[in-house]
Amino acid sequence: MPQLQRQSTDASPSVRLSGGNTPDFTRTWKRQLCMIWSAQFLSAIGFSFGLPFISYLMQEDMGVTDKAELAYWVAAFSAACPLTMMFFSPIWGALGDRYGRRKMLLRSYIGGAVAVGLISVAQTPLQLVLLRVIQGAFCGTMSASQALISTQTPREHTGFALGALNSAMFSGTIAGAFAGGYVAELAGYRLAFAISALCFVLSFVAVFFFSREYYTPPPGKTSGIRGMLHAIRPETAQLALNLPILLIMGLVMFSRSFDASFVPLFVQDLHGSIEGASKITGALSGLCGLAGVVSGFLLGYLADHYPPGRLAVISSVLTAAFMFSISFVWGLAALFVLRFAMIFMGSGIEPAMQIWLAKKTDERSRGQMFGWASAMRCLGLGLAPLAGGPIAANLGIRAVFAGGSVFFLLTAAFIYLAMRHYREI
């Protein structure tokens, strides 16, 4: 296994914008990060307040009680958003490079509010899937915020900033899943989704009124349809350079999401009843969110000082070990412990890959590259439940955890090969 070696940082303390200006971000990046972190925290609450309990909504409000049918609907619901987002993320990312990343972030909050709000009044599983398609087309808060922060932060602090953004998502998951579990149990699942939409609205308000982007349009910018078509044209040189990282990011998300859709059903099986299962699932999600918060800050900091690829290899191997162990769990206490350890290690992989990508991408193309990264992540996120669903339906949920651990080992192997490709070993 690769050993960590400290790496030096020789980057300048400011980031050159698309038009060539170099504002001094050493004075503003912390304030900007705090504001975007807060907005992402709220949007994470929005995502986690209702979505973890979608399988319970299908059972109790929509009458889907057959386990095999339920597994397939859960898989379709989980896959619809990321597979749609896969096609739209590079377009939104390229438009962000052309017209400003802050605008794209605001657009994503509006899309999330509309789609998740309508889920609260959906009547059939098919309607739920269609609304997730709409969410995938117009949402995508994480890639938009990453592109914004990575261009507004001094290079030597990029790792910490991107790690902090990941911690915002996980800490929001703590608050959202924990509170959402109680709301869903006491007041119904539909109210949980209505509150989710409100969180996206608050995120929009925070960014619209209290954040600022130092952005200069690229030279030779054209307007209208022609300008938009020019903006979404792929940067082929950057894509070719970063293709190994982008492919690995898709595999990372596939591995991380392979079991995620089925954890609530696993909790229900261990608990023995759907009654009270949402509170236990919320508590488990909150604990895992805490693991992600600590991991995001710690491993984001380490990635500023050590090669991100080596951190990702170590994290992938340990995550595989903890995930495989979950397949042998027969009690909730053991599930909580092993799931915490798994998420802590697994949460270190993605920030390391994002930092790796940012350090190899020119600032002028960073929005588009993070858009392509989001597309690859969404591809993995969408394929994972489609692959895990048949396994859960035919072999049982425990087989999903065992299978997912194999993909984390493959992730470690591919990261190692990519490091050799970039001559970083």
Residue pairs with C-beta under 8 A, 6 or more apart in sequence:
1 313
1 314
1 317
2 309
2 310
2 313
2 314
2 416
2 419
2 425
3 310
4 302
4 306
4 307
4 310
4 311
4 314
5 306
5 307
5 310
6 305
6 306
7 305
7 306
7 307
9 155
9 156
9 304
9 305
11 154
11 155
11 156
12 154
12 155
13 24
13 25
13 26
13 154
13 155
13 156
14 22
14 23
14 24
14 25
14 26
14 154
15 22
15 25
15 151
15 152
15 153
15 154
15 155
15 363
16 22
16 363
17 23
17 151
17 214
17 215
17 216
17 363
18 97
18 215
18 216
18 217
18 218
18 363
18 364
19 216
19 217
19 218
19 219
20 216
20 219
21 214
21 216
23 214
25 152
25 153
25 154
25 214
26 154
28 152
28 214
29 152
29 153
29 154
29 157
29 161
32 149
32 152
32 153
32 211
32 212
33 149
33 153
33 161
33 164
33 165
35 206
35 207
35 210
35 211
36 105
36 145
36 148
36 149
36 165
36 207
36 211
37 164
37 165
37 167
37 168
38 168
38 206
39 105
39 109
39 145
39 203
39 204
39 206
39 207
39 211
40 141
40 142
40 145
40 165
40 168
40 169
40 172
40 203
41 168
41 169
41 171
41 172
41 175
42 172
42 199
42 200
42 202
42 203
42 206
43 109
43 112
43 141
43 172
43 199
43 200
43 203
44 168
44 169
44 170
44 171
44 172
44 173
44 176
45 172
45 173
45 175
45 176
45 179
45 196
45 199
46 112
46 113
46 116
46 172
46 176
46 196
46 197
46 198
46 199
46 200
46 203
47 112
47 116
47 172
47 173
47 176
47 196
48 172
48 173
48 175
48 176
48 177
48 180
48 285
48 289
49 176
49 177
49 179
49 180
49 183
49 192
49 193
49 195
49 196
49 199
50 116
50 119
50 120
50 180
50 184
50 189
50 192
50 193
50 195
50 196
51 196
52 177
52 180
52 181
52 264
52 281
52 282
52 285
53 180
53 181
53 184
53 189
53 192
53 264
53 278
53 281
53 282
54 74
54 77
54 128
54 189
55 70
55 74
55 261
55 264
55 265
56 184
56 189
56 264
56 274
56 277
56 278
57 128
57 189
57 190
58 64
58 70
58 73
58 74
58 125
58 128
59 65
59 70
59 274
60 189
60 274
61 189
61 190
62 123
62 124
62 125
64 70
64 73
64 125
67 393
68 393
70 265
71 262
71 265
71 389
71 392
71 393
72 389
72 393
73 125
73 128
73 129
74 261
74 262
74 265
74 385
74 389
75 261
75 385
75 386
75 388
75 389
76 125
76 129
76 385
76 389
77 125
77 128
77 129
77 132
78 257
78 260
78 261
78 381
78 382
78 384
78 385
79 381
79 382
79 383
79 384
79 385
79 386
80 129
80 130
80 132
80 133
80 136
80 382
81 132
81 133
81 135
81 136
81 139
81 378
81 382
82 136
82 377
82 378
82 379
82 380
82 381
82 382
83 136
83 378
83 379
83 382
83 383
84 132
84 133
84 135
84 136
84 137
84 378
85 136
85 137
85 139
85 140
85 374
85 375
85 378
86 136
86 375
86 376
86 378
86 379
86 382
87 375
88 136
88 137
88 138
88 140
89 140
89 143
89 371
89 372
89 374
89 375
89 378
90 232
90 234
90 368
90 371
90 372
90 374
90 375
91 232
91 371
92 104
92 107
92 108
92 140
92 143
92 144
92 371
93 104
93 143
93 144
93 147
93 367
93 368
93 369
93 370
93 371
93 372
93 374
94 231
94 232
94 233
94 234
94 367
94 368
94 371
95 104
95 228
95 231
95 232
96 103
96 104
96 144
96 147
96 148
96 367
96 368
96 371
97 147
97 218
97 231
97 364
97 365
97 366
97 367
97 368
98 217
98 218
98 221
98 227
98 228
98 230
98 231
99 217
99 231
100 213
100 215
101 144
101 147
101 148
101 151
101 213
101 215
101 367
102 148
102 207
102 211
102 212
102 213
102 215
104 144
104 147
104 148
104 367
105 141
105 144
105 145
105 148
105 207
106 204
106 207
106 208
107 138
107 144
108 138
108 139
108 140
108 141
108 144
109 141
109 200
109 201
109 203
109 204
109 207
110 138
110 200
110 204
111 134
111 135
111 137
111 138
111 139
111 140
112 135
112 138
112 139
112 141
112 197
112 200
112 203
113 197
113 198
113 200
113 201
113 204
114 134
114 138
114 197
115 131
115 132
115 134
115 135
115 138
115 139
116 135
116 193
116 196
116 197
116 200
117 193
117 194
117 196
117 197
118 131
118 134
119 128
119 131
119 132
119 193
119 196
120 190
120 191
120 192
120 193
120 194
120 196
120 197
121 190
122 128
122 131
136 378
140 374
141 203
142 165
142 169
142 374
143 370
143 371
143 373
143 374
143 377
145 165
146 162
146 165
146 354
146 370
147 366
147 367
147 370
147 371
148 213
149 161
149 162
149 165
150 158
150 161
150 162
150 358
150 363
150 366
150 370
151 215
151 363
151 366
151 367
152 213
152 214
153 161
155 359
156 304
157 304
158 304
158 355
158 358
158 359
159 300
159 301
159 302
159 303
159 304
159 308
159 351
159 355
160 297
160 300
160 301
160 304
161 300
162 300
162 351
162 354
162 355
162 358
163 296
163 297
163 298
163 299
163 300
163 301
163 303
163 351
163 355
164 296
164 297
164 300
165 296
166 292
166 295
166 296
166 300
166 347
166 350
166 351
166 354
167 292
167 293
167 294
167 295
167 296
167 297
167 300
168 296
169 292
170 288
170 289
170 290
170 291
170 292
170 293
170 295
170 296
170 347
171 289
171 290
171 292
171 293
172 289
173 285
173 286
173 288
173 289
173 292
174 285
174 286
174 287
174 289
174 290
174 293
175 286
175 289
176 196
176 199
176 285
177 281
177 282
177 283
177 284
177 285
177 286
177 289
178 282
178 283
178 285
178 286
179 282
180 192
180 195
180 196
180 282
181 278
181 279
181 280
181 281
181 282
181 283
181 285
182 279
182 282
183 191
183 192
183 195
184 191
184 192
184 278
184 282
185 276
185 278
185 279
189 278
218 364
221 227
222 230
234 368
234 372
235 365
235 368
235 369
238 361
238 362
238 365
238 368
238 369
239 246
239 369
239 372
241 360
241 361
242 357
242 360
242 361
242 369
242 372
244 414
244 417
244 418
244 421
244 422
245 353
245 356
245 357
245 360
245 373
245 418
246 357
246 369
246 372
246 373
246 376
247 376
247 414
248 353
248 411
248 414
248 415
248 418
249 350
249 353
249 354
249 357
249 373
249 376
249 377
249 380
250 376
250 377
250 379
250 380
251 380
251 407
251 410
251 411
251 414
252 312
252 316
252 349
252 350
252 353
252 377
252 380
252 411
253 350
253 376
253 377
253 378
253 379
253 380
253 381
253 384
254 379
254 380
254 381
254 383
254 384
254 387
254 407
255 316
255 319
255 346
255 380
255 384
255 404
255 407
255 408
255 410
255 411
256 346
256 349
256 350
256 380
256 384
257 380
257 381
257 384
257 385
258 384
258 387
258 388
258 400
258 403
258 404
258 407
259 323
259 326
259 388
259 397
259 400
259 401
259 404
260 384
260 385
261 384
261 385
261 388
261 389
262 388
262 392
262 397
262 400
263 281
263 284
263 339
264 277
264 278
264 281
265 392
265 397
266 335
266 397
266 398
267 277
267 280
267 281
267 284
267 332
267 335
268 274
268 277
269 397
270 329
270 330
270 331
270 332
270 335
271 277
271 280
271 332
280 332
283 336
284 335
284 336
284 339
287 336
287 339
287 340
288 339
288 340
288 343
290 340
291 340
291 341
291 343
291 344
291 347
292 343
292 344
292 347
294 344
295 343
295 344
295 345
295 347
295 348
296 347
296 351
298 348
299 311
299 315
299 347
299 348
299 351
299 352
300 351
300 355
302 311
303 311
303 351
303 352
303 355
303 356
304 355
307 419
307 424
308 352
308 353
308 355
308 356
308 359
309 352
309 356
309 415
309 416
309 418
309 419
309 422
309 424
310 419
311 348
311 352
312 348
312 349
312 352
312 353
312 356
312 411
312 412
312 415
313 412
313 415
313 416
313 419
315 345
315 346
315 348
315 349
315 352
316 349
316 408
316 409
316 411
316 412
316 415
317 408
317 409
317 412
318 345
319 342
319 345
319 346
319 349
319 408
320 405
320 406
320 408
320 409
320 412
321 405
322 338
322 341
322 342
322 345
323 342
323 346
323 401
323 404
323 405
323 408
324 401
324 402
324 405
325 338
326 335
326 338
326 339
326 342
326 401
327 398
327 399
327 401
327 402
327 405
328 398
329 335
329 338
346 408
349 411
350 377
353 373
354 370
354 373
357 369
357 370
357 373
358 366
360 422
361 369
388 400
388 403
388 404
391 399
391 400
391 403
392 399
392 400
416 425
419 425
